[in-house]
Amino acid sequence: MSRIGRMPVVIPDGVNVSVTDDNLVTVTGKLGTLSRVIDKKIKVEVTKNAVILTRPNDESDSKAKHGLYRMLVHNMVEGVSNGFKKTLVINGVGYRATKQGNKVILSLGFSHPVEIEEEEGIKLDCPDATTLVVSGISKEKVGQFAAKVRGIRPVEPYHAYGIRYDNEVVIRKVGKVSGKK
């Protein structure tokens, strides 16, 4: 059995999980509602305080989908109850972020400021000029949006200028060294 797939997804208080006949799993909580269609191979059962996913056989495809869909349902439950967030750090001379309404204006050393607008399900926040927090209830959307923002100005290895995740380790390269003989 898949070690991840066989673990039940615990449903916290205030979260409601429902499954339709066509394997549409809907999770509703205090932060919002998420829905996802689960493959027909995987059977989804909702008990009083847990969601249990089972697979029909031990084929490789079934095993992979078992663990995958269990984690997707777990992330949906986690998202509607607590939410997800990714913190981006902006490093560089004159690099900064400012929030204006539902937009964030980034100064990243380009000849023009870069504007990023909040998407549906995504909230942007700037606690200070060099930090940008991306939050939302969908782990996929938060991660994808944070990666898109990071891709605007990836970290360069010589001075570590650019946008990086707060827990990302940047491996620095040594610059030119004058040769002593």
C-alpha positions as CSV (number, residue, x, y, z in Angstrom):
1,M,0.0,0.0,0.0
2,S,1.0,3.5,-0.6
3,R,2.1,5.0,2.7
4,I,0.7,8.4,1.8
5,G,-2.5,7.1,0.1
6,R,-3.5,4.8,3.0
7,M,-3.5,7.6,5.6
8,P,-7.0,9.1,6.1
9,V,-7.4,12.8,5.6
10,V,-8.7,14.2,8.9
11,I,-11.5,16.7,8.6
12,P,-11.2,19.5,11.1
13,D,-14.2,21.3,12.7
14,G,-15.9,23.8,10.4
15,V,-14.9,21.9,7.2
16,N,-17.5,20.1,5.2
17,V,-16.5,17.5,2.5
18,S,-18.9,16.1,0.0
19,V,-18.5,13.6,-2.9
20,T,-20.8,13.3,-5.9
21,D,-21.4,10.3,-8.1
22,D,-19.0,11.5,-10.7
23,N,-16.2,11.7,-8.1
24,L,-16.3,15.5,-7.7
25,V,-14.9,16.2,-4.3
26,T,-16.1,19.6,-2.8
27,V,-14.5,21.0,0.3
28,T,-16.0,23.9,2.1
29,G,-14.5,25.8,5.0
30,K,-14.2,29.2,6.7
31,L,-11.9,30.5,4.0
32,G,-13.8,29.3,0.9
33,T,-14.7,26.4,-1.3
34,L,-12.5,24.2,-3.5
35,S,-13.6,21.4,-5.9
36,R,-11.7,18.8,-7.8
37,V,-12.6,15.8,-9.9
38,I,-10.9,12.6,-8.7
39,D,-10.1,9.8,-11.2
40,K,-12.7,7.0,-11.4
41,K,-10.1,4.4,-10.4
42,I,-9.8,5.9,-6.9
43,K,-12.8,5.4,-4.5
44,V,-13.5,8.3,-2.1
45,E,-15.4,7.7,1.1
46,V,-16.3,10.4,3.6
47,T,-16.9,9.3,7.2
48,K,-17.8,11.5,10.1
49,N,-14.3,13.0,10.6
50,A,-12.1,11.6,7.8
51,V,-11.8,11.1,4.1
52,I,-10.5,7.7,3.0
53,L,-9.2,7.0,-0.5
54,T,-8.8,3.4,-1.7
55,R,-7.5,2.0,-5.0
56,P,-8.8,-1.1,-6.8
57,N,-5.5,-2.9,-7.5
58,D,-1.7,-2.7,-7.1
59,E,-0.9,-1.5,-10.7
60,S,1.7,1.2,-10.9
61,D,-0.8,3.7,-12.3
62,S,-3.3,3.1,-9.5
63,K,-0.6,3.4,-6.8
64,A,0.6,6.7,-8.2
65,K,-2.9,8.1,-8.4
66,H,-3.7,6.9,-4.9
67,G,-1.0,8.9,-3.2
68,L,-1.6,11.9,-5.6
69,Y,-5.3,12.3,-5.0
70,R,-5.0,11.7,-1.3
71,M,-2.5,14.6,-1.1
72,L,-4.7,16.8,-3.3
73,V,-7.7,16.2,-1.0
74,H,-5.5,16.9,2.0
75,N,-4.3,20.2,0.5
76,M,-7.9,21.2,-0.2
77,V,-8.9,20.5,3.4
78,E,-5.8,22.4,4.7
79,G,-6.4,25.3,2.3
80,V,-10.0,26.0,3.3
81,S,-9.2,25.8,7.0
82,N,-5.8,27.5,7.3
83,G,-4.8,28.7,3.8
84,F,-1.3,28.7,2.2
85,K,1.3,31.4,1.8
86,K,4.7,31.9,0.2
87,T,7.0,34.7,1.1
88,L,9.3,36.2,-1.5
89,V,12.4,38.3,-0.7
90,I,13.5,41.1,-3.0
91,N,17.3,41.7,-2.9
92,G,19.2,44.4,-4.8
93,V,20.2,48.0,-4.8
94,G,17.0,50.0,-5.3
95,Y,14.8,46.9,-5.7
96,R,11.5,47.3,-3.8
97,A,7.8,46.5,-3.8
98,T,4.9,48.7,-3.0
99,K,1.2,47.8,-2.8
100,Q,-1.4,50.1,-4.5
101,G,-4.9,48.8,-4.2
102,N,-5.0,45.2,-5.6
103,K,-1.7,45.7,-7.5
104,V,1.9,45.5,-6.4
105,I,4.5,47.7,-8.2
106,L,7.9,46.2,-8.4
107,S,11.1,48.2,-9.0
108,L,13.6,45.6,-10.1
109,G,16.3,47.5,-12.0
110,F,14.5,47.5,-15.3
111,S,13.8,50.8,-17.2
112,H,10.2,50.6,-16.1
113,P,8.3,49.5,-13.0
114,V,6.6,46.0,-13.2
115,E,3.0,45.9,-12.1
116,I,1.5,42.6,-10.8
117,E,-2.2,42.4,-10.2
118,E,-3.9,40.0,-7.8
119,E,-5.7,37.1,-9.5
120,E,-8.8,35.3,-8.3
121,G,-8.0,33.4,-5.2
122,I,-4.7,35.1,-4.7
123,K,-3.9,37.9,-2.2
124,L,-0.7,39.9,-2.3
125,D,0.7,41.7,0.7
126,C,3.9,43.8,1.2
127,P,4.8,43.9,4.9
128,D,7.9,45.9,4.0
129,A,9.7,47.2,0.9
130,T,11.7,44.0,0.3
131,T,9.1,41.3,1.2
132,L,6.2,40.1,-0.8
133,V,3.7,37.6,0.6
134,V,1.5,35.6,-1.8
135,S,-1.4,33.9,0.0
136,G,-4.6,32.0,-0.9
137,I,-6.6,28.8,-0.3
138,S,-5.3,26.8,-3.3
139,K,-1.8,25.5,-2.8
140,E,-1.4,25.1,-6.6
141,K,-2.4,28.7,-7.4
142,V,-0.3,30.1,-4.6
143,G,2.8,28.2,-5.8
144,Q,2.3,28.9,-9.4
145,F,1.7,32.7,-8.8
146,A,4.8,32.9,-6.6
147,A,6.9,31.1,-9.2
148,K,5.6,33.6,-11.9
149,V,6.6,36.5,-9.7
150,R,10.0,35.0,-9.0
151,G,10.5,34.5,-12.7
152,I,10.3,38.2,-13.4
153,R,13.8,38.7,-11.9
154,P,15.5,35.4,-10.9
155,V,18.3,35.5,-8.5
156,E,21.7,36.0,-10.1
157,P,24.6,34.0,-8.5
158,Y,27.2,36.7,-8.2
159,H,25.5,39.4,-6.0
160,A,22.3,37.5,-5.2
161,Y,20.2,40.3,-6.7
162,G,16.7,39.3,-7.6
163,I,13.6,37.7,-6.2
164,R,13.9,34.5,-4.2
165,Y,11.8,32.5,-1.7
166,D,12.4,33.2,1.9
167,N,13.8,29.7,2.6
168,E,15.7,29.4,-0.7
169,V,19.4,28.9,-0.5
170,V,21.3,30.9,-3.2
171,I,24.7,29.4,-4.0
172,R,27.0,32.3,-4.7
173,K,29.7,32.3,-7.3
174,V,33.1,33.9,-7.0
175,G,33.6,36.9,-9.2
176,K,36.7,37.8,-11.2
177,V,39.9,37.6,-9.1
178,S,43.1,39.4,-10.0
179,G,45.9,36.9,-10.6
180,K,48.8,37.2,-8.2
181,K,52.0,35.5,-9.2
